[in-house]
Amino acid sequence: MRAALLLLALLALVPLAACGKKGPPSPPGPPNEIIYPRTYPTR
């Protein structure tokens, strides 16, 4: 029973691990309203 619950939890969490924003980070907001442009670290 415990192994089945662990397997079910892993199967539910694996698809969520792939979620995330693609591409390099960018400052929030419209490009014409960015006051302080800077490069953001990728880590």
C-alpha positions as CSV (number, residue, x, y, z in Angstrom):
1,M,0.0,0.0,0.0
2,R,2.8,2.4,0.9
3,A,4.7,1.7,-2.3
4,A,1.5,2.3,-4.3
5,L,1.1,5.7,-2.7
6,L,4.7,6.6,-3.3
7,L,4.4,5.6,-7.0
8,L,1.3,7.6,-7.4
9,A,2.9,10.7,-5.8
10,L,5.9,10.3,-8.2
11,L,3.7,10.0,-11.2
12,A,1.8,13.1,-10.2
13,L,4.9,15.2,-9.6
14,V,7.1,14.2,-12.6
15,P,5.0,16.3,-15.1
16,L,5.2,19.3,-12.8
17,A,9.0,19.1,-12.8
18,A,9.0,20.1,-16.4
19,C,7.0,23.3,-15.8
20,G,8.8,26.6,-16.0
21,K,9.6,29.6,-18.2
22,K,11.5,28.9,-21.3
23,G,14.4,31.2,-22.5
24,P,16.6,33.6,-20.7
25,P,15.2,35.7,-17.8
26,S,13.9,39.2,-18.6
27,P,12.7,42.1,-16.5
28,P,8.9,42.2,-15.8
29,G,6.6,44.6,-17.6
30,P,6.3,46.1,-21.1
31,P,9.6,46.8,-22.9
32,N,8.8,50.5,-23.2
33,E,8.3,50.9,-19.4
34,I,11.5,49.3,-18.2
35,I,13.4,52.1,-16.4
36,Y,16.5,50.3,-15.3
37,P,17.5,47.7,-17.9
38,R,20.0,45.2,-16.7
39,T,21.1,41.6,-17.3
40,Y,19.7,39.0,-15.0
41,P,21.7,36.0,-13.9
42,T,20.6,32.7,-15.4
43,R,21.2,30.8,-12.2
